[in-house]
């Protein structure tokens, strides 16, 4: 994973650490494009670091570790 990808992923995780977010909220919070956000969300969901809520927002899971967020889970 390149440095930019790590920075983008960290930005998404930081936004999610504040609470559940819809995709458009993540676009606005991070300044990243919708495609980039979608790729990051898919990667994080596959790694079970995030999950989608019933109201279609994304949230961190208990599987998100300090390695994923930079903070203790």
C-alpha positions as CSV (number, residue, x, y, z in Angstrom):
1,X,0.0,0.0,0.0
2,X,1.5,3.3,-1.0
3,X,1.8,6.3,1.3
4,X,-1.2,8.2,-0.3
5,X,-3.4,5.1,0.1
6,X,-2.4,4.9,3.8
7,X,-3.2,8.6,4.3
8,X,-6.5,8.2,2.5
9,X,-7.4,5.2,4.6
10,X,-6.4,7.0,7.8
11,X,-8.6,9.9,6.9
12,X,-11.6,7.7,6.4
13,X,-10.9,5.8,9.6
14,X,-10.5,9.1,11.5
15,X,-13.9,10.3,10.2
16,X,-15.5,7.0,11.2
17,X,-13.9,7.2,14.7
18,X,-16.1,10.3,15.3
19,X,-19.2,8.1,14.6
20,X,-21.2,6.4,11.9
21,X,-21.1,8.2,8.5
22,X,-22.8,7.9,5.2
23,X,-20.6,7.7,2.1
24,X,-21.4,11.3,1.2
25,X,-20.4,12.4,4.7
26,X,-17.0,10.7,4.2
27,X,-16.6,12.5,0.9
28,X,-17.3,15.8,2.5
29,X,-15.2,15.1,5.7
30,X,-12.1,13.9,3.8
31,X,-12.2,15.7,0.5
32,X,-11.6,12.4,-1.3
33,X,-13.6,11.4,-4.4
34,X,-16.6,9.0,-4.3
35,X,-14.7,6.3,-6.1
36,X,-11.8,6.5,-3.7
37,X,-14.1,6.4,-0.7
38,X,-15.9,3.4,-2.3
39,X,-12.7,1.5,-2.7
40,X,-11.5,2.2,0.8
41,X,-14.9,1.2,2.3
42,X,-14.9,-2.0,0.3
43,X,-11.3,-2.8,1.5
44,X,-12.2,-2.0,5.1
45,X,-15.4,-4.0,5.0
46,X,-13.6,-7.0,3.5
47,X,-11.0,-6.7,6.4
48,X,-14.0,-6.5,8.8
49,X,-12.8,-3.2,10.2
50,X,-16.1,-1.5,9.4
51,X,-19.7,-2.5,8.9
52,X,-22.8,-1.0,7.4
53,X,-25.6,-0.1,9.8
54,X,-29.3,-0.5,9.0
55,X,-29.6,3.2,8.2
56,X,-26.9,2.8,5.5
57,X,-24.1,4.4,7.4
58,X,-20.6,2.9,7.9
59,X,-19.2,2.4,11.4
60,X,-16.0,0.9,12.9
61,X,-16.3,-2.6,14.2
62,X,-14.6,-4.1,17.2
63,X,-12.2,-5.8,14.7
64,X,-10.8,-2.3,14.0
65,X,-7.5,-2.5,15.9
66,X,-4.9,0.0,16.8
67,X,-3.1,-1.0,13.6
68,X,-6.1,0.2,11.5
69,X,-7.0,3.4,13.3
70,X,-3.8,4.5,15.0
71,X,-5.7,4.4,18.3
72,X,-6.7,1.7,20.7
73,X,-10.0,0.1,19.8
